[in-house]
Amino acid sequence: MEELAEHILDIARNSIEAGATRLTIAVAEDTEENYCCLSVVDNGAGMARELVRRLMDPFFTTKSGKKVKVGLGLPLLKDAVERCGGRMEVHSAPGRGTRVTAEFPYHHLDRAPLGDIAGTIATLLAGNNHLDIFYRYNFNGREMYLDTREIRARLRGVPLDTPEVLIWLRQYLSENEEILHGGEDYEIARRAG
């Protein structure tokens, strides 16, 4: 996978397949502290400890309908983390959901860029109008968040996966990410431009 957002998408799709109706996605990047962390927490079915251990095997999958019994999502993320000298944890319990956390050195040459997180969130919501996502992004101490429950309340019955809503969500996330990356200089230039 070429972007961390693709790993997030893969993990979140697994969460949805496990019955999750709520996802918390958090990304923190700190260029001075040389730190990048992503986490996905769900309220899905959860897994026993032995199953979590087996999920790191690329030749194991829990998906019964697949012709090829291969589950590469977590093993690929684990490989990406280990290539950078980072660490990854998976915590889960039956009936309590799952939390996947991956930490990378921010400046490591092999660390993939964050990528299109706005597209990832829009993709997750498309066709999953029942899903609530809380997304928090922190870049060098500046933070933004998105809570689909707040948006859903303002839409008053308009589904989140309506094309116009998904377009707005992508723009909102992309613009706010640019603001965080540019800080005050970006905001001043934007107002002047």
N, C-alpha and C positions, 0 to 999 in steps of 0.2 A: 504494500500500500504506500502510495506516494505522499499522503497527507495524514496528519493526526486526526483530522475530521473524518476520514474514511474509517479509522479504527473506532471512533466514537459512534459512527453510524452503524457499524457492524455489531458492536456491543449492545447498542440501544435496540436494534432489531431483534436480537436474541431476547432482550428483556420483554419486548412486546409479545414475542412468541411464548414467553413464560407467563403471560397473563398480566403484565404490568399495565397499570392505568396512570401511573405517575412516575416521571423520570426527573432526576436532578442531575444536571450536567454542569460541571464546574471546570474551568480552565484558568490556571494562574501562570503568568509568565513574568519573570523578573530578570532583566538583562544584567543588572549589577550583581545580583546574587547568583547568577548563572543557573537559573532554576526554571523548569517548565513542568507543570503537573496537570494531569487531566483525571477526572473521575466521573463515573456514571453510577448512580445509585437508583435502584428501582424498588417497587413494592410488589414485584412478581412472586411467583411460587417459591423461589429460593431453592437451594440445593443442599444435600448432605455433604459433609466434609470429603468423603471418598469421591463423590461425583466431581467436586471442585478440583480435586487432585487429578482426576482422569481427563478433565477438560484441557489440560496443558499438553495432552498427547494429540498431535495433528491427525492421527488416524482414528480418533474417537469422535462420535457425534451423538447427540441426544435426539436428533431429528429422524423419526422413524420412516418417513416417506422418501428419503433420499435413496437414489440408486447407488451412489458412491458414498460410503460411510466415512466421510472426512469432514472435520470441523476445524478450519484453519484460523478462525477469528482470534481467539485468545493466544494460541501459539504464535501467530504472526506478531501480535502486539508484544508478547514476551520477548520474542527475538529482537524486535526493534528497540526495546528498552535495554536488553542486555548488550546489544551492539554499542550502545552509548555509555555503558557503565551505570545505568540507572537501576531502578527497582520497580517491581510491580507486585501488587497484592490483590487477591480476590477473597472477599469475605461473603459468606452466604449461610443461610440457615433455612430449613424448610418452613414455609409459611411466613418468613420474615424478609424476603427479598434478597438482593445481591448488591454488593458494592465492588466495583473494579477501580483501582487507582494505579496510575502509571506516572513515574517521576523520571525526568530526563535532565541532563545538563543542558541548559539552554543553548550554549555556544558550541556544542559538540557537532563536528562536521557531518556525522551520520544521523543527527536528529532531523526527522522530517518536519517541514513547516506545518503550522496549524491548518492552513488551507481554508476551504470554503465552509466554515461552520454555519453560516447563514443558510446555505444550500442544504446542509445536513439536517438542520432543524426543520426547514420547510419540507424536506423529503419525509422526515418522520411523521409530520402532521398530516401529510397528504394521504387520505384514505384512513386515517386514524383519528377521527374527530372526537373520540372518547378520551384521547390521551391528553394528559396535562404535563407540560414540561416547565421546569424551572431551570433557567440557564443563567449562570453567573460567570462573567469574564473579568479577570483582574490582570492589568498590564502595568507593571512598575508602580503598583500602589493605587492606580486609578481603576475604578470599577464600574461595570454596567451590569444590569440584569434584565431578564425577560421572564415574566410569569404568565403563562397562557390563561390561568384562571382569572387574572385581572383583565386581560384582553377579552376573554369570553364574556365576562360580566358587562363590559362596555359595548360589545357587539349585539347584545340583547337578542339572541337566537340565531344570528348569522353564523353558520358553521366556520370553524377555523380553517378548514381545508377548502374554502371557497377560493378560487384563483386570485381574486383581487386581494384577499386577506393574506394569502401566502406571498404575493408580490410585495405587499407592504411590510410583512415580517422580515423578508430578506433585505429590503432596503433599510429598514430600521436597524437591524443587526449590523449590516455592512457599514453604514454611516457612523454608528456609534463605535464600532471597532476602529475605524479610521480616526475618529476624534481621540480615542484613548491612545492610539499610537502616535498621534501628532501633538497631543497635549494642548497647551494654551496657544502655541504658535499656529496650529492647524485651525483652531477656533477663530483666532484673530484674522487669519488669511481668508477663511470662509466668509466671515462677516464683511470683509473689505472687498471680496471678489465678486 
